[in-house]
Amino acid sequence: MTSAADTLNVYFHNSLCTILYCSGGYVRLDWTDADATAADLGGIYEHTLAALKRHRTTKLLTNHTLRQPMAPEVQQWLAHEWIPRAIREAGYSQCAILESQKEAGRAAAHAVGDAVFGFFSFKYFNTSAEAHAWLVSQDSGTLIPKH
């Protein structure tokens, strides 16, 4: 949940995920419980990187509440390819993660977090309100200039 003063604008939507921009200054991913291939997940993360760049933000809230667990190869791709690229290209620096309802989903998210610990700031939450409050309280870092 965002604050009453914040607005959400849909950037992208499909059966797997809705990518939104929150006027609180971050991109938000709301995952569904749909099964996804590695290619499907890769596509969502490419849209996410484009949204970070377009909105010139370094912050992401990803809602894993319903999301299916990620396969180990997707976890590795996120940790070793996508996250470093997002840091380089968009200045990605903060991520609030709403925990999955599924133990395997939580374990997958924590495996990625363990692999990237120290590269950027991230934190796990049980409620959207807590995640939102943490993200908006974080320093924005350097926004990338518009080209």
TIRO-2110 file (N, C-alpha, C; in Angstrom, 1 decimal):
// TIRO-2110
0.8, -1.2, 0.0, N, 1, A
0.0, 0.0, 0.0, CA, 1, A
0.9, 1.2, 0.0, C, 1, A
0.5, 2.2, -0.8, N, 2, A
1.2, 3.5, -0.8, CA, 2, A
0.5, 4.5, 0.1, C, 2, A
1.0, 5.6, 0.3, N, 3, A
0.3, 6.6, 1.1, CA, 3, A
-0.8, 7.2, 0.2, C, 3, A
-1.8, 7.8, 0.9, N, 4, A
-3.0, 8.3, 0.2, CA, 4, A
-2.6, 9.4, -0.8, C, 4, A
-1.5, 10.1, -0.6, N, 5, A
-1.1, 11.1, -1.5, CA, 5, A
-0.4, 10.6, -2.7, C, 5, A
0.1, 9.4, -2.7, N, 6, A
0.8, 8.8, -3.9, CA, 6, A
-0.1, 8.3, -4.9, C, 6, A
0.3, 8.4, -6.2, N, 7, A
-0.4, 7.8, -7.3, CA, 7, A
0.4, 6.7, -7.9, C, 7, A
-0.3, 5.7, -8.5, N, 8, A
0.4, 4.7, -9.2, CA, 8, A
0.0, 4.7, -10.7, C, 8, A
1.0, 4.7, -11.6, N, 9, A
0.7, 4.7, -13.0, CA, 9, A
1.3, 3.4, -13.6, C, 9, A
0.4, 2.7, -14.3, N, 10, A
0.8, 1.4, -14.9, CA, 10, A
1.8, 1.7, -16.1, C, 10, A
2.9, 1.0, -16.0, N, 11, A
3.9, 1.1, -17.1, CA, 11, A
3.8, -0.1, -18.0, C, 11, A
3.5, -1.3, -17.4, N, 12, A
3.4, -2.5, -18.2, CA, 12, A
2.5, -3.5, -17.4, C, 12, A
1.8, -4.3, -18.2, N, 13, A
0.9, -5.3, -17.5, CA, 13, A
0.8, -6.5, -18.4, C, 13, A
0.9, -7.7, -17.8, N, 14, A
0.6, -9.0, -18.4, CA, 14, A
0.1, -9.9, -17.4, C, 14, A
-0.1, -11.2, -17.7, N, 15, A
-0.7, -12.1, -16.8, CA, 15, A
0.3, -12.5, -15.6, C, 15, A
1.5, -12.2, -15.8, N, 16, A
2.6, -12.5, -14.8, CA, 16, A
2.8, -11.4, -13.8, C, 16, A
2.8, -10.1, -14.3, N, 17, A
3.2, -9.0, -13.4, CA, 17, A
2.7, -7.7, -14.0, C, 17, A
2.4, -6.8, -13.0, N, 18, A
2.1, -5.4, -13.4, CA, 18, A
3.3, -4.6, -12.9, C, 18, A
3.8, -3.7, -13.8, N, 19, A
4.9, -2.8, -13.4, CA, 19, A
4.3, -1.4, -13.4, C, 19, A
4.5, -0.8, -12.2, N, 20, A
3.9, 0.5, -12.0, CA, 20, A
5.0, 1.5, -11.6, C, 20, A
4.7, 2.8, -11.8, N, 21, A
5.5, 3.8, -11.2, CA, 21, A
4.7, 4.5, -10.1, C, 21, A
5.3, 4.6, -8.9, N, 22, A
4.7, 5.2, -7.7, CA, 22, A
5.2, 6.6, -7.6, C, 22, A
4.3, 7.6, -7.4, N, 23, A
4.8, 9.0, -7.3, CA, 23, A
5.6, 9.2, -6.1, C, 23, A
5.7, 8.2, -5.2, N, 24, A
6.7, 8.2, -4.1, CA, 24, A
8.1, 8.1, -4.5, C, 24, A
8.3, 7.8, -5.8, N, 25, A
9.7, 7.8, -6.4, CA, 25, A
10.3, 6.5, -6.7, C, 25, A
9.4, 5.5, -6.9, N, 26, A
10.0, 4.2, -7.2, CA, 26, A
9.1, 3.4, -8.2, C, 26, A
9.7, 2.4, -8.8, N, 27, A
9.0, 1.4, -9.6, CA, 27, A
8.5, 0.3, -8.7, C, 27, A
7.3, -0.2, -9.0, N, 28, A
6.8, -1.3, -8.2, CA, 28, A
6.4, -2.5, -9.1, C, 28, A
6.7, -3.7, -8.7, N, 29, A
6.3, -4.9, -9.4, CA, 29, A
5.3, -5.6, -8.6, C, 29, A
4.1, -5.8, -9.1, N, 30, A
3.1, -6.6, -8.5, CA, 30, A
3.0, -7.9, -9.2, C, 30, A
3.6, -9.0, -8.7, N, 31, A
3.6, -10.3, -9.3, CA, 31, A
2.2, -11.0, -9.1, C, 31, A
1.8, -11.9, -10.0, N, 32, A
0.7, -12.7, -9.8, CA, 32, A
1.2, -14.1, -9.5, C, 32, A
0.3, -15.1, -9.3, N, 33, A
0.7, -16.5, -9.0, CA, 33, A
0.9, -17.3, -10.3, C, 33, A
0.9, -16.7, -11.4, N, 34, A
1.1, -17.4, -12.7, CA, 34, A
2.4, -18.1, -12.8, C, 34, A
2.4, -19.3, -13.4, N, 35, A
3.7, -19.9, -13.7, CA, 35, A
4.4, -19.2, -14.8, C, 35, A
5.8, -19.2, -14.7, N, 36, A
6.5, -18.4, -15.7, CA, 36, A
7.8, -19.2, -16.1, C, 36, A
8.2, -19.0, -17.3, N, 37, A
9.4, -19.6, -17.8, CA, 37, A
10.5, -18.6, -17.5, C, 37, A
11.8, -19.0, -17.6, N, 38, A
12.9, -18.1, -17.5, CA, 38, A
12.8, -17.0, -18.5, C, 38, A
12.4, -17.3, -19.7, N, 39, A
12.2, -16.2, -20.7, CA, 39, A
11.2, -15.2, -20.3, C, 39, A
10.1, -15.7, -19.7, N, 40, A
9.0, -14.8, -19.2, CA, 40, A
9.6, -13.8, -18.1, C, 40, A
10.3, -14.4, -17.2, N, 41, A
10.8, -13.6, -16.1, CA, 41, A
11.9, -12.6, -16.6, C, 41, A
12.7, -13.1, -17.6, N, 42, A
13.7, -12.2, -18.2, CA, 42, A
13.0, -11.0, -18.8, C, 42, A
11.9, -11.2, -19.5, N, 43, A
11.2, -10.2, -20.2, CA, 43, A
10.6, -9.1, -19.2, C, 43, A
10.1, -9.6, -18.1, N, 44, A
9.6, -8.7, -17.0, CA, 44, A
10.7, -7.9, -16.5, C, 44, A
11.9, -8.5, -16.2, N, 45, A
13.0, -7.7, -15.7, CA, 45, A
13.6, -6.7, -16.7, C, 45, A
13.5, -7.0, -18.0, N, 46, A
13.9, -6.0, -19.0, CA, 46, A
13.0, -4.8, -19.0, C, 46, A
11.7, -5.1, -18.9, N, 47, A
10.7, -4.0, -18.8, CA, 47, A
10.9, -3.2, -17.5, C, 47, A
11.3, -3.9, -16.4, N, 48, A
11.6, -3.2, -15.2, CA, 48, A
12.8, -2.3, -15.3, C, 48, A
13.8, -2.7, -16.0, N, 49, A
15.0, -1.9, -16.2, CA, 49, A
14.6, -0.6, -17.0, C, 49, A
13.8, -0.9, -18.1, N, 50, A
13.4, 0.3, -18.9, CA, 50, A
12.5, 1.2, -18.1, C, 50, A
11.7, 0.7, -17.1, N, 51, A
10.9, 1.6, -16.3, CA, 51, A
11.8, 2.4, -15.3, C, 51, A
12.8, 1.8, -14.7, N, 52, A
13.7, 2.5, -13.9, CA, 52, A
14.4, 3.7, -14.6, C, 52, A
14.8, 3.4, -15.8, N, 53, A
15.5, 4.4, -16.7, CA, 53, A
14.5, 5.5, -17.0, C, 53, A
13.3, 5.1, -17.5, N, 54, A
12.3, 6.1, -18.0, CA, 54, A
11.9, 7.0, -16.8, C, 54, A
11.7, 6.5, -15.7, N, 55, A
11.3, 7.3, -14.5, CA, 55, A
12.4, 7.9, -13.7, C, 55, A
13.7, 7.6, -14.2, N, 56, A
14.9, 8.1, -13.6, CA, 56, A
14.9, 7.9, -12.1, C, 56, A
14.6, 6.7, -11.7, N, 57, A
14.6, 6.3, -10.3, CA, 57, A
15.6, 5.2, -10.1, C, 57, A
16.1, 5.1, -8.9, N, 58, A
17.0, 4.1, -8.5, CA, 58, A
16.4, 3.0, -7.5, C, 58, A
15.1, 3.2, -7.3, N, 59, A
14.4, 2.4, -6.3, CA, 59, A
13.3, 1.5, -6.9, C, 59, A
13.2, 0.3, -6.3, N, 60, A
12.3, -0.7, -6.7, CA, 60, A
11.6, -1.4, -5.5, C, 60, A
10.3, -1.6, -5.6, N, 61, A
9.5, -2.4, -4.7, CA, 61, A
9.0, -3.6, -5.5, C, 61, A
9.3, -4.8, -5.0, N, 62, A
8.9, -5.9, -5.7, CA, 62, A
8.0, -6.8, -4.8, C, 62, A
6.7, -7.0, -5.2, N, 63, A
5.7, -7.6, -4.4, CA, 63, A
5.7, -9.1, -4.7, C, 63, A
6.4, -9.9, -3.9, N, 64, A
6.5, -11.4, -4.2, CA, 64, A
5.4, -12.2, -3.5, C, 64, A
4.4, -11.5, -2.9, N, 65, A
3.4, -12.2, -2.1, CA, 65, A
2.8, -13.4, -2.8, C, 65, A
2.4, -13.3, -4.1, N, 66, A
1.8, -14.3, -4.8, CA, 66, A
2.8, -15.0, -5.8, C, 66, A
3.9, -14.5, -6.0, N, 67, A
4.8, -15.0, -7.1, CA, 67, A
5.3, -16.4, -6.8, C, 67, A
5.3, -17.2, -7.9, N, 68, A
5.9, -18.5, -7.8, CA, 68, A
7.4, -18.5, -7.6, C, 68, A
8.0, -19.5, -6.9, N, 69, A
9.4, -19.5, -6.7, CA, 69, A
10.2, -19.4, -8.0, C, 69, A
11.3, -18.7, -8.0, N, 70, A
12.2, -18.7, -9.2, CA, 70, A
13.1, -19.9, -9.3, C, 70, A
13.3, -20.4, -10.5, N, 71, A
14.2, -21.5, -10.7, CA, 71, A
15.6, -21.0, -10.3, C, 71, A
16.5, -21.9, -9.9, N, 72, A
17.9, -21.5, -9.6, CA, 72, A
18.6, -20.8, -10.7, C, 72, A
18.4, -21.2, -12.0, N, 73, A
19.1, -20.5, -13.1, CA, 73, A
18.6, -19.0, -13.2, C, 73, A
17.3, -18.8, -12.9, N, 74, A
16.8, -17.4, -12.9, CA, 74, A
17.4, -16.6, -11.7, C, 74, A
17.5, -17.3, -10.6, N, 75, A
18.2, -16.6, -9.4, CA, 75, A
19.6, -16.2, -9.8, C, 75, A
20.3, -17.1, -10.4, N, 76, A
21.7, -16.8, -10.8, CA, 76, A
21.8, -15.7, -11.8, C, 76, A
20.9, -15.7, -12.8, N, 77, A
20.8, -14.6, -13.8, CA, 77, A
20.5, -13.3, -13.2, C, 77, A
19.6, -13.2, -12.3, N, 78, A
19.3, -12.0, -11.6, CA, 78, A
20.5, -11.5, -10.8, C, 78, A
21.1, -12.3, -10.0, N, 79, A
22.2, -11.9, -9.1, CA, 79, A
23.5, -11.6, -9.9, C, 79, A
23.7, -12.3, -11.0, N, 80, A
25.0, -12.1, -11.6, CA, 80, A
25.0, -11.3, -13.0, C, 80, A
23.8, -11.1, -13.5, N, 81, A
23.6, -10.4, -14.8, CA, 81, A
22.7, -9.2, -14.6, C, 81, A
21.4, -9.4, -14.3, N, 82, A
20.5, -8.3, -14.3, CA, 82, A
20.8, -7.3, -13.3, C, 82, A
21.0, -7.7, -12.0, N, 83, A
21.2, -6.7, -11.0, CA, 83, A
22.4, -5.8, -11.2, C, 83, A
23.6, -6.4, -11.6, N, 84, A
24.8, -5.6, -11.9, CA, 84, A
24.5, -4.6, -13.1, C, 84, A
23.8, -5.1, -14.1, N, 85, A
23.5, -4.3, -15.2, CA, 85, A
22.5, -3.1, -14.8, C, 85, A
21.5, -3.4, -14.0, N, 86, A
20.6, -2.4, -13.5, CA, 86, A
21.4, -1.3, -12.7, C, 86, A
22.3, -1.8, -11.9, N, 87, A
23.2, -0.8, -11.1, CA, 87, A
23.9, 0.0, -12.1, C, 87, A
24.6, -0.5, -13.1, N, 88, A
25.4, 0.2, -14.1, CA, 88, A
24.5, 1.2, -14.9, C, 88, A
23.4, 0.7, -15.4, N, 89, A
22.6, 1.4, -16.4, CA, 89, A
21.6, 2.4, -15.8, C, 89, A
21.1, 2.0, -14.6, N, 90, A
20.0, 2.9, -14.0, CA, 90, A
20.4, 3.4, -12.7, C, 90, A
21.5, 3.0, -12.2, N, 91, A
21.9, 3.5, -10.8, CA, 91, A
21.1, 2.8, -9.7, C, 91, A
20.5, 1.6, -10.1, N, 92, A
19.7, 0.8, -9.2, CA, 92, A
20.4, 0.7, -7.8, C, 92, A
19.7, 1.2, -6.7, N, 93, A
20.4, 1.2, -5.4, CA, 93, A
19.6, 0.7, -4.2, C, 93, A
18.3, 0.7, -4.4, N, 94, A
17.4, 0.3, -3.3, CA, 94, A
16.3, -0.7, -3.7, C, 94, A
16.1, -1.7, -3.0, N, 95, A
15.0, -2.6, -3.3, CA, 95, A
14.3, -3.1, -2.0, C, 95, A
13.0, -2.8, -2.0, N, 96, A
12.1, -3.3, -0.9, CA, 96, A
11.4, -4.6, -1.5, C, 96, A
11.4, -5.7, -0.7, N, 97, A
10.9, -6.9, -1.2, CA, 97, A
9.8, -7.3, -0.2, C, 97, A
8.6, -7.4, -0.8, N, 98, A
7.4, -8.0, 0.0, CA, 98, A
7.5, -9.5, -0.1, C, 98, A
7.7, -10.1, 1.1, N, 99, A
7.9, -11.6, 1.1, CA, 99, A
6.8, -12.4, 0.5, C, 99, A
7.2, -13.5, -0.1, N, 100, A
6.2, -14.5, -0.6, CA, 100, A
5.5, -15.2, 0.5, C, 100, A
4.3, -15.6, 0.1, N, 101, A
3.5, -16.4, 1.1, CA, 101, A
4.0, -17.9, 1.1, C, 101, A
4.8, -18.2, 0.1, N, 102, A
5.3, -19.6, -0.1, CA, 102, A
6.8, -19.7, 0.5, C, 102, A
7.1, -20.7, 1.3, N, 103, A
8.4, -20.8, 1.8, CA, 103, A
9.5, -20.9, 0.7, C, 103, A
9.2, -21.6, -0.4, N, 104, A
10.1, -21.8, -1.5, CA, 104, A
10.4, -20.4, -2.2, C, 104, A
9.3, -19.6, -2.2, N, 105, A
9.4, -18.3, -2.8, CA, 105, A
10.3, -17.4, -2.0, C, 105, A
10.1, -17.5, -0.6, N, 106, A
11.0, -16.7, 0.3, CA, 106, A
12.5, -17.1, 0.2, C, 106, A
12.7, -18.4, 0.1, N, 107, A
14.0, -19.0, 0.0, CA, 107, A
14.7, -18.5, -1.3, C, 107, A
14.0, -18.5, -2.4, N, 108, A
14.5, -18.0, -3.7, CA, 108, A
14.9, -16.6, -3.6, C, 108, A
14.1, -15.7, -3.0, N, 109, A
14.4, -14.3, -2.9, CA, 109, A
15.6, -14.1, -2.0, C, 109, A
15.7, -14.8, -0.9, N, 110, A
16.8, -14.7, 0.0, CA, 110, A
18.1, -15.2, -0.7, C, 110, A
18.0, -16.2, -1.5, N, 111, A
19.2, -16.7, -2.2, CA, 111, A
19.8, -15.6, -3.1, C, 111, A
18.9, -14.9, -3.8, N, 112, A
19.4, -13.8, -4.7, CA, 112, A
20.0, -12.7, -3.8, C, 112, A
19.3, -12.4, -2.7, N, 113, A
19.8, -11.4, -1.7, CA, 113, A
21.1, -11.7, -1.2, C, 113, A
21.3, -13.0, -0.8, N, 114, A
22.6, -13.4, -0.3, CA, 114, A
23.7, -13.2, -1.3, C, 114, A
23.4, -13.5, -2.6, N, 115, A
24.4, -13.4, -3.7, CA, 115, A
24.8, -12.0, -4.0, C, 115, A
23.9, -11.0, -3.7, N, 116, A
24.2, -9.6, -4.0, CA, 116, A
24.5, -8.7, -2.8, C, 116, A
24.5, -9.3, -1.6, N, 117, A
24.7, -8.6, -0.4, CA, 117, A
25.9, -7.6, -0.5, C, 117, A
25.7, -6.4, -0.2, N, 118, A
26.8, -5.4, -0.2, CA, 118, A
26.8, -4.6, -1.5, C, 118, A
26.2, -5.0, -2.5, N, 119, A
26.2, -4.3, -3.8, CA, 119, A
25.2, -3.1, -3.8, C, 119, A
24.1, -3.3, -3.1, N, 120, A
23.1, -2.2, -3.0, CA, 120, A
22.2, -2.5, -1.8, C, 120, A
21.3, -1.6, -1.5, N, 121, A
20.5, -1.7, -0.3, CA, 121, A
19.2, -2.4, -0.6, C, 121, A
18.9, -3.4, 0.2, N, 122, A
17.6, -4.1, 0.1, CA, 122, A
17.2, -4.5, 1.4, C, 122, A
15.8, -4.7, 1.5, N, 123, A
15.3, -5.1, 2.8, CA, 123, A
14.0, -5.9, 2.5, C, 123, A
13.7, -6.9, 3.3, N, 124, A
12.4, -7.7, 3.2, CA, 124, A
11.4, -7.2, 4.1, C, 124, A
10.1, -7.2, 3.7, N, 125, A
9.0, -6.7, 4.4, CA, 125, A
7.8, -7.7, 4.4, C, 125, A
6.9, -7.5, 5.4, N, 126, A
5.7, -8.3, 5.4, CA, 126, A
4.5, -7.5, 4.9, C, 126, A
4.6, -6.2, 4.9, N, 127, A
3.5, -5.3, 4.4, CA, 127, A
4.0, -4.3, 3.4, C, 127, A
3.1, -4.0, 2.5, N, 128, A
3.3, -2.9, 1.5, CA, 128, A
3.6, -1.6, 2.1, C, 128, A
2.9, -1.3, 3.2, N, 129, A
3.0, 0.0, 3.9, CA, 129, A
4.4, 0.2, 4.4, C, 129, A
5.0, -0.9, 5.1, N, 130, A
6.3, -0.9, 5.6, CA, 130, A
7.4, -0.7, 4.5, C, 130, A
7.1, -1.4, 3.4, N, 131, A
8.1, -1.4, 2.3, CA, 131, A
8.1, 0.0, 1.7, C, 131, A
6.9, 0.6, 1.5, N, 132, A
6.8, 1.9, 0.9, CA, 132, A
7.5, 2.9, 1.8, C, 132, A
7.2, 2.9, 3.1, N, 133, A
7.8, 3.8, 4.1, CA, 133, A
9.3, 3.8, 4.0, C, 133, A
9.9, 2.5, 4.0, N, 134, A
11.3, 2.4, 3.9, CA, 134, A
11.9, 3.0, 2.6, C, 134, A
11.3, 2.7, 1.5, N, 135, A
11.8, 3.2, 0.2, CA, 135, A
11.8, 4.7, 0.2, C, 135, A
10.7, 5.3, 0.6, N, 136, A
10.6, 6.8, 0.4, CA, 136, A
11.5, 7.5, 1.4, C, 136, A
11.9, 6.8, 2.5, N, 137, A
12.8, 7.3, 3.4, CA, 137, A
14.3, 7.2, 3.0, C, 137, A
14.6, 6.4, 2.0, N, 138, A
15.9, 6.2, 1.5, CA, 138, A
16.4, 7.3, 0.7, C, 138, A
17.7, 7.6, 0.8, N, 139, A
18.3, 8.6, -0.1, CA, 139, A
18.2, 8.2, -1.5, C, 139, A
17.8, 9.1, -2.4, N, 140, A
17.6, 8.7, -3.8, CA, 140, A
18.8, 8.3, -4.6, C, 140, A
20.0, 8.6, -4.1, N, 141, A
21.2, 8.4, -4.9, CA, 141, A
21.2, 9.3, -6.0, C, 141, A
22.0, 9.0, -7.0, N, 142, A
22.2, 9.9, -8.1, CA, 142, A
21.2, 9.5, -9.2, C, 142, A
20.3, 10.3, -9.6, N, 143, A
19.4, 10.0, -10.7, CA, 143, A
20.2, 10.1, -12.0, C, 143, A
19.9, 9.2, -13.0, N, 144, A
20.6, 9.3, -14.2, CA, 144, A
20.0, 10.4, -15.0, C, 144, A
20.8, 11.1, -15.8, N, 145, A
20.3, 12.3, -16.6, CA, 145, A
19.5, 11.8, -17.7, C, 145, A
18.5, 12.6, -18.2, N, 146, A
17.8, 12.3, -19.4, CA, 146, A
18.7, 12.4, -20.6, C, 146, A
18.5, 11.5, -21.5, N, 147, A
19.3, 11.6, -22.7, CA, 147, A
18.6, 12.4, -23.8, C, 147, A
END
